[in-house]
């Protein structure tokens, strides 16, 4: 039995940052392992790309892994020489995501060298808690035992095969296999659409690209901003979505009249968004997801100025066309894909395409594709979905809640898999704060469980 051991399932940003928080503030007895199916850690969906045109969507000054050391990433960027090489003159710069993956790997390198952190390459397919610990079963039949386990599996990535006309949103250029003159339709006009357009253009693609979404909205662009100081008493917690949006628009108008920018208001809300989400009723959350989520996301999750400029070039050259509407049909026909789009407001558009890319966002079935582990836990009652099917239920300490409504003493979750409770838990500034809090919880929990688990 290994009661001192903490096992993290998932080696993307959430898992690596949690491991760094656990190990930098712990005694030498703590043993941490990461199970990751990819050959490297720190990649995941967000940072697995090799494309230098795929930039961070948050400025360098906001990407530290440690909330108590907000300049940590910037120092690493300058000391490593990356800042000079990339021409980053200040903290308001947006670096390629492969560089951030390198940073994440460097965070835990010292503990990998001294043996306190072990990386196990494999696909965890089941987690079973018992009286003395947790058993993690890998796809190849191996079993790992730990006192505490944290689910850090990130976004559920759908699987695509020959039965569907779609390609995935996070494929490499080689995986997509798109010819230079192929016609491409992208469903979704958010950040992953921008990434795919950049990927295609960097590879010399010349064919038509059409991106379609219900409202045809593009992400807004980052600009220097100074968040306003919002007192919690000024924020309408627990009200309807309609009232909340009315208050937000009124506050933006006031800020602009005072010489500020709408970004100053949105960024001021950042420390309060999780509490706002939790204050909404289930019905209000449902209405937000249906009617307001897109408007919030295009303002909250913004584009690097360089990425926005490249996108505008694609639009001005008519390489890219944006349509507001919905996809009514997509079927394979004589080696191509026949697509019908119903424009917002009326008429239908028929398109023939060589490739259809699904960029509809990260709000997907948590049990789909790479979420098979979550699905098995739900089937067994070790976890449960929230009423809106956004993610699994966790308590305020990130302990996984079972079908019986009881929080597990040994199973926890971190990062995007916890979005049902925390909603805004996809960006590094939110993840790092969650990891810091969870690391404290796990250290305390380990001390509580250790006497009875040995």
C-alpha positions as CSV (number, residue, x, y, z in Angstrom):
1,X,0.0,0.0,0.0
2,X,1.2,3.5,-0.8
3,X,-0.8,6.0,1.3
4,X,1.7,8.8,0.7
5,X,1.1,8.6,-3.1
6,X,-1.1,10.9,-5.0
7,X,-2.0,9.8,-8.6
8,X,-3.0,12.4,-11.1
9,X,-4.8,11.1,-14.1
10,X,-4.0,13.4,-17.0
11,X,-0.7,15.2,-17.8
12,X,-2.0,18.3,-19.6
13,X,-1.8,21.8,-18.1
14,X,-4.1,21.0,-15.1
15,X,-2.3,17.9,-14.1
16,X,1.2,19.3,-14.4
17,X,0.4,22.6,-12.6
18,X,-1.3,20.6,-9.8
19,X,1.8,18.4,-9.5
20,X,4.0,21.5,-9.3
21,X,1.9,22.9,-6.5
22,X,2.0,19.6,-4.6
23,X,5.7,19.1,-4.8
24,X,7.1,22.6,-4.3
25,X,5.4,23.0,-0.9
26,X,5.6,19.4,0.4
27,X,7.9,17.3,2.4
28,X,10.1,14.7,0.8
29,X,7.8,11.8,1.7
30,X,5.1,12.9,-0.8
31,X,5.1,10.7,-3.9
32,X,3.3,12.0,-7.0
33,X,2.6,10.2,-10.2
34,X,1.0,11.4,-13.4
35,X,-0.7,9.0,-15.8
36,X,-0.7,10.4,-19.3
37,X,-1.5,8.6,-22.6
38,X,0.5,11.0,-24.7
39,X,4.3,10.5,-24.9
40,X,4.9,13.9,-23.3
41,X,3.4,15.9,-20.4
42,X,2.2,19.5,-20.6
43,X,0.6,19.1,-24.0
44,X,-3.1,18.1,-23.8
45,X,-5.6,19.6,-26.2
46,X,-4.4,23.2,-25.5
47,X,-0.7,22.9,-25.9
48,X,-0.2,19.8,-28.0
49,X,0.2,21.7,-31.2
50,X,3.5,22.1,-33.0
51,X,2.3,25.2,-35.0
52,X,4.1,28.4,-34.2
53,X,1.1,30.4,-35.4
54,X,-1.0,28.9,-32.6
55,X,-0.6,31.6,-30.0
56,X,-1.7,31.7,-26.4
57,X,-5.0,33.5,-25.9
58,X,-3.8,35.1,-22.7
59,X,-0.9,37.6,-22.5
60,X,2.4,36.3,-21.1
61,X,1.9,38.4,-17.9
62,X,-1.1,36.3,-17.0
63,X,0.3,32.8,-17.7
64,X,2.2,32.0,-14.5
65,X,1.5,28.6,-13.0
66,X,1.5,30.1,-9.5
67,X,-1.0,32.7,-8.3
68,X,1.4,33.8,-5.5
69,X,4.2,34.4,-8.1
70,X,2.4,36.1,-11.0
71,X,5.7,36.9,-12.9
72,X,6.9,33.3,-12.9
73,X,6.2,32.6,-16.5
74,X,7.5,36.0,-17.6
75,X,10.8,35.4,-15.8
76,X,11.1,32.0,-17.4
77,X,10.4,33.5,-20.8
78,X,13.1,36.1,-20.4
79,X,15.7,33.9,-18.7
80,X,15.3,31.1,-21.2
81,X,15.9,33.5,-24.1
82,X,12.5,32.9,-25.6
83,X,11.3,36.5,-25.0
84,X,14.2,37.9,-27.0
85,X,13.9,35.4,-29.8
86,X,10.1,36.0,-30.1
87,X,10.5,39.8,-29.8
88,X,8.5,40.0,-26.5
89,X,9.3,43.4,-25.2
90,X,6.8,43.4,-22.3
91,X,4.3,41.2,-20.5
92,X,1.6,42.1,-23.1
93,X,2.8,39.6,-25.6
94,X,1.3,36.4,-26.9
95,X,3.7,33.5,-27.3
96,X,3.3,30.3,-29.3
97,X,1.7,27.5,-27.4
98,X,4.6,25.0,-28.0
99,X,6.7,27.4,-25.9
100,X,4.2,27.3,-23.1
101,X,4.3,23.5,-23.2
102,X,8.1,23.7,-22.7
103,X,7.4,25.9,-19.7
104,X,5.0,23.4,-18.2
105,X,7.5,20.6,-18.6
106,X,10.2,22.7,-17.0
107,X,8.0,23.3,-13.9
108,X,8.2,19.7,-12.8
109,X,11.6,18.7,-14.3
110,X,13.5,19.0,-10.9
111,X,11.1,16.5,-9.2
112,X,11.3,14.1,-12.2
113,X,15.1,14.2,-11.8
114,X,15.0,13.4,-8.1
115,X,12.4,10.7,-8.5
116,X,9.6,12.4,-6.5
117,X,7.5,12.7,-9.6
118,X,6.9,9.7,-11.8
119,X,5.3,9.8,-15.2
120,X,3.4,6.7,-16.3
121,X,2.5,6.5,-20.0
122,X,-0.8,4.8,-20.4
123,X,-4.5,5.3,-20.7
124,X,-6.4,5.1,-17.4
125,X,-9.7,3.4,-18.1
126,X,-11.1,2.9,-14.6
127,X,-10.8,4.2,-11.0
128,X,-12.1,2.2,-8.0
129,X,-11.9,3.5,-4.5
130,X,-11.6,1.0,-1.6
131,X,-11.1,1.3,2.1
132,X,-7.3,1.7,1.9
133,X,-6.9,3.7,-1.3
134,X,-7.7,3.8,-5.0
135,X,-7.0,1.3,-7.8
136,X,-6.3,2.8,-11.2
137,X,-6.6,0.4,-14.1
138,X,-4.8,1.1,-17.4
139,X,-5.8,0.0,-20.8
140,X,-2.9,-2.5,-21.0
141,X,-4.0,-4.2,-17.8
142,X,-1.5,-2.5,-15.4
143,X,-2.8,-1.4,-12.1
144,X,-1.6,1.6,-10.0
145,X,-2.5,2.0,-6.4
146,X,-2.5,5.4,-4.6
147,X,-4.0,6.9,-1.5
148,X,-5.6,9.8,-3.4
149,X,-6.4,10.2,-7.1
150,X,-7.1,13.4,-9.0
151,X,-9.0,13.4,-12.3
152,X,-7.3,15.9,-14.6
153,X,-8.5,14.7,-17.9
154,X,-9.3,18.1,-19.4
155,X,-11.8,18.4,-22.2
156,X,-13.6,15.3,-23.6
157,X,-12.3,14.9,-27.1
158,X,-14.8,13.4,-29.5
159,X,-13.7,10.5,-31.7
160,X,-14.2,10.7,-35.5
161,X,-14.1,7.7,-37.9
162,X,-15.3,6.8,-41.4
163,X,-19.0,6.8,-40.2
164,X,-18.9,10.6,-39.8
165,X,-18.0,13.3,-42.3
166,X,-16.3,15.4,-39.6
167,X,-12.7,15.9,-38.7
168,X,-11.7,16.8,-35.2
169,X,-10.9,20.4,-34.2
170,X,-7.4,19.7,-32.8
171,X,-5.9,17.7,-35.7
172,X,-2.4,18.3,-37.0
173,X,-1.9,19.3,-40.7
174,X,-0.8,15.7,-41.4
175,X,-3.9,14.2,-39.7
176,X,-6.2,16.5,-41.6
177,X,-4.6,15.7,-45.0
178,X,-6.2,18.7,-46.7
179,X,-5.0,19.5,-50.2
180,X,-4.0,23.0,-51.1
181,X,-7.0,23.6,-53.2
182,X,-9.6,21.6,-51.2
183,X,-12.8,23.3,-50.1
184,X,-13.2,23.3,-46.3
185,X,-16.2,24.0,-44.1
186,X,-15.7,24.7,-40.5
187,X,-18.6,24.4,-38.0
188,X,-18.0,27.1,-35.4
189,X,-16.4,30.5,-35.5
190,X,-14.6,30.6,-32.2
191,X,-11.0,30.1,-31.1
192,X,-10.5,26.6,-32.5
193,X,-11.8,27.9,-35.9
194,X,-9.1,30.6,-35.8
195,X,-6.5,27.9,-35.1
196,X,-7.6,25.8,-38.0
197,X,-7.6,28.7,-40.4
198,X,-4.0,29.6,-39.3
199,X,-3.0,26.0,-39.7
200,X,-4.3,25.8,-43.2
201,X,-2.9,29.1,-44.3
202,X,0.6,28.3,-42.9
203,X,0.5,25.1,-45.0
204,X,-0.1,27.0,-48.2
205,X,-3.8,26.2,-48.5
206,X,-5.6,28.2,-51.2
207,X,-9.1,26.6,-51.4
208,X,-12.3,28.1,-50.1
209,X,-12.9,28.1,-46.3
210,X,-16.4,28.7,-45.0
211,X,-16.9,29.0,-41.3
212,X,-20.5,28.8,-40.0
213,X,-22.0,29.4,-36.5
214,X,-25.5,30.3,-35.3
215,X,-24.7,34.0,-34.9
216,X,-21.5,34.2,-37.0
217,X,-19.7,36.0,-34.1
218,X,-15.9,36.1,-34.0
219,X,-13.8,36.3,-30.8
220,X,-13.0,39.9,-29.7
221,X,-9.4,41.1,-29.6
222,X,-7.1,41.6,-26.7
223,X,-6.0,45.2,-25.9
224,X,-4.1,46.6,-22.9
225,X,-6.7,47.0,-20.1
226,X,-6.9,47.9,-16.5
227,X,-9.6,46.0,-14.7
228,X,-12.1,48.1,-12.7
229,X,-12.4,47.4,-9.0
230,X,-15.8,45.7,-8.5
231,X,-17.1,45.2,-5.0
232,X,-19.1,41.9,-4.6
233,X,-21.9,44.1,-3.3
234,X,-22.1,45.7,-6.7
235,X,-22.6,42.4,-8.5
236,X,-26.2,41.1,-8.9
237,X,-25.6,37.5,-7.7
238,X,-28.5,35.1,-7.8
239,X,-30.6,37.2,-10.3
240,X,-31.9,36.2,-13.7
241,X,-29.7,36.0,-16.7
242,X,-31.8,38.8,-18.3
243,X,-31.2,41.1,-15.4
244,X,-27.5,40.1,-15.2
245,X,-26.9,41.0,-18.9
246,X,-28.8,44.2,-18.5
247,X,-26.6,45.1,-15.5
248,X,-23.5,44.2,-17.5
249,X,-24.4,46.4,-20.5
250,X,-25.2,49.3,-18.1
251,X,-21.9,48.9,-16.3
252,X,-20.0,48.8,-19.7
253,X,-21.8,52.0,-20.8
254,X,-20.9,53.7,-17.5
255,X,-17.2,52.6,-17.8
256,X,-16.9,53.8,-21.4
257,X,-18.4,57.2,-20.3
258,X,-15.7,57.3,-17.7
259,X,-12.9,56.7,-20.3
260,X,-12.5,53.0,-19.6
261,X,-13.1,50.0,-22.0
262,X,-15.5,47.1,-22.0
263,X,-12.5,44.8,-21.4
264,X,-11.9,46.6,-18.1
265,X,-15.4,45.5,-17.0
266,X,-15.2,41.9,-18.3
267,X,-11.7,41.5,-16.7
268,X,-13.0,42.9,-13.4
269,X,-15.7,40.2,-13.3
270,X,-13.1,37.4,-13.6
271,X,-12.5,36.9,-9.9
272,X,-16.3,36.7,-9.4
273,X,-17.5,34.5,-12.4
274,X,-17.4,31.2,-10.5
275,X,-19.5,32.7,-7.7
276,X,-21.9,34.2,-10.3
277,X,-22.3,30.8,-12.0
278,X,-22.9,29.1,-8.7
279,X,-25.5,31.7,-7.7
280,X,-27.7,31.0,-10.7
281,X,-30.6,28.5,-10.6
282,X,-30.5,25.5,-12.8
283,X,-33.0,27.1,-15.1
284,X,-31.0,30.3,-15.3
285,X,-27.9,28.3,-16.1
286,X,-29.8,26.6,-18.9
287,X,-30.9,29.9,-20.3
288,X,-27.4,31.3,-20.1
289,X,-26.0,28.3,-22.1
290,X,-28.7,28.7,-24.7
291,X,-28.9,32.4,-25.1
292,X,-26.0,34.2,-23.6
293,X,-23.0,31.9,-23.6
294,X,-21.7,32.9,-27.1
295,X,-21.9,36.6,-26.3
296,X,-20.0,36.0,-23.1
297,X,-17.3,33.8,-24.6
298,X,-16.5,36.1,-27.6
299,X,-15.8,38.9,-25.1
300,X,-14.3,36.8,-22.3
301,X,-12.0,34.5,-24.3
302,X,-10.3,36.9,-26.7
303,X,-7.8,36.7,-29.5
304,X,-4.1,37.7,-29.6
305,X,-3.8,40.8,-31.8
306,X,-1.4,38.9,-34.1
307,X,-4.0,36.1,-34.6
308,X,-6.8,38.7,-35.2
309,X,-4.7,40.5,-37.8
310,X,-4.0,37.2,-39.7
311,X,-7.7,36.3,-39.6
312,X,-8.6,39.7,-41.0
313,X,-6.2,39.1,-43.9
314,X,-7.9,35.8,-44.7
315,X,-11.2,37.6,-44.7
316,X,-10.0,40.5,-46.8
317,X,-8.6,38.1,-49.4
318,X,-11.9,36.2,-49.5
319,X,-10.0,33.0,-48.5
320,X,-12.3,32.8,-45.5
321,X,-16.1,33.5,-45.4
322,X,-18.2,33.7,-42.2
323,X,-21.8,32.6,-42.4
324,X,-24.4,33.1,-39.6
325,X,-26.7,30.1,-39.7
326,X,-26.9,26.4,-38.8
327,X,-25.8,23.2,-40.4
328,X,-28.9,21.3,-41.5
329,X,-27.2,18.4,-43.4
330,X,-23.8,16.9,-44.0
331,X,-23.4,13.7,-46.0
332,X,-20.8,12.0,-48.0
333,X,-21.5,12.1,-51.7
334,X,-19.2,10.8,-54.5
335,X,-16.1,11.3,-52.5
336,X,-17.0,14.8,-51.3
337,X,-19.3,16.2,-48.5
338,X,-22.7,17.7,-49.5
339,X,-23.6,20.4,-47.0
340,X,-26.7,22.4,-46.5
341,X,-26.7,25.5,-44.3
342,X,-29.7,27.4,-43.2
343,X,-28.8,31.1,-43.0
344,X,-29.8,33.1,-40.0
345,X,-33.0,34.7,-41.1
346,X,-34.1,32.4,-43.9
347,X,-32.6,30.9,-47.1
348,X,-30.6,27.7,-47.4
349,X,-27.1,27.5,-48.9
350,X,-25.8,24.3,-50.5
351,X,-22.1,23.7,-50.5
352,X,-19.8,20.9,-51.7
353,X,-16.8,20.5,-49.5
354,X,-13.7,18.2,-49.3
355,X,-13.4,18.5,-45.6
356,X,-15.8,19.3,-42.7
357,X,-14.1,20.4,-39.4
358,X,-16.0,20.3,-36.1
359,X,-15.0,23.5,-34.1
360,X,-18.2,23.7,-32.1
361,X,-16.3,24.3,-28.9
362,X,-15.4,22.5,-25.7
363,X,-18.9,22.2,-24.2
364,X,-19.4,18.5,-25.1
365,X,-20.7,15.3,-23.6
366,X,-18.2,14.6,-20.7
367,X,-18.5,10.8,-21.4
368,X,-17.8,11.1,-25.2
369,X,-14.6,10.0,-26.9
370,X,-11.7,10.5,-24.5
371,X,-14.3,10.7,-21.6
372,X,-14.7,7.0,-21.4
373,X,-13.2,6.9,-18.0
374,X,-15.7,9.4,-16.8
375,X,-18.5,7.3,-18.4
376,X,-17.4,4.2,-16.5
377,X,-17.3,6.0,-13.2
378,X,-20.8,7.4,-13.8
379,X,-22.1,3.9,-14.8
380,X,-20.8,2.5,-11.5
381,X,-22.1,5.4,-9.4
382,X,-18.7,6.7,-8.4
383,X,-19.5,10.0,-10.2
384,X,-22.6,11.7,-11.5
385,X,-23.3,14.2,-14.2
386,X,-24.7,17.6,-13.3
387,X,-28.4,18.3,-14.3
388,X,-27.2,20.3,-17.5
389,X,-24.8,17.5,-18.6
390,X,-22.0,20.0,-18.5
391,X,-19.6,17.9,-16.4
392,X,-19.3,15.8,-13.3
393,X,-20.4,17.0,-9.9
394,X,-17.7,18.0,-7.4
395,X,-18.0,19.7,-4.1
396,X,-16.4,23.0,-3.1
397,X,-13.1,21.2,-2.3
398,X,-13.1,19.5,-5.8
399,X,-14.0,16.0,-4.3
400,X,-16.0,14.0,-6.8
401,X,-19.6,13.5,-5.8
402,X,-21.1,10.0,-6.3
403,X,-24.6,9.0,-7.4
404,X,-25.5,8.8,-3.7
405,X,-24.7,12.5,-3.3
406,X,-21.7,11.9,-1.1
407,X,-18.3,13.4,-1.7
408,X,-15.5,10.9,-2.1
409,X,-12.7,11.0,0.5
410,X,-10.2,9.8,-2.1
411,X,-11.3,10.9,-5.6
412,X,-10.9,14.5,-6.7
413,X,-11.0,16.4,-10.0
414,X,-9.3,19.5,-11.3
415,X,-9.5,21.7,-14.4
416,X,-12.1,21.7,-17.2
417,X,-13.6,18.4,-16.0
418,X,-15.0,20.4,-13.0
419,X,-16.7,23.0,-15.2
420,X,-20.2,22.0,-14.0
421,X,-19.4,23.6,-10.6
422,X,-16.9,26.3,-11.5
423,X,-17.8,27.1,-15.2
424,X,-14.8,29.4,-15.8
425,X,-12.1,26.8,-15.4
426,X,-10.4,26.6,-18.8
427,X,-7.8,29.4,-18.6
428,X,-4.5,29.2,-16.8
429,X,-5.3,32.1,-14.3
430,X,-8.4,30.1,-13.1
431,X,-6.7,26.7,-13.2
432,X,-3.7,27.8,-11.2
433,X,-5.8,29.2,-8.4
434,X,-7.8,25.9,-8.3
435,X,-4.6,23.9,-8.3
436,X,-3.2,25.9,-5.4
437,X,-6.3,25.3,-3.3
438,X,-6.6,21.7,-4.2
439,X,-2.9,21.0,-3.3
440,X,-3.6,22.3,0.2
441,X,-6.7,20.1,0.4
442,X,-4.8,17.0,-0.7
443,X,-1.9,17.6,1.7
444,X,-4.4,17.9,4.6
445,X,-6.4,15.0,3.4
446,X,-3.3,12.8,3.1
447,X,-2.4,13.4,6.7
448,X,-6.0,12.5,7.8
449,X,-6.1,9.3,5.8
450,X,-2.5,8.1,6.3
451,X,-2.9,6.5,9.8
452,X,-5.8,4.2,8.6
453,X,-4.4,3.4,5.1
454,X,-1.2,1.9,6.0
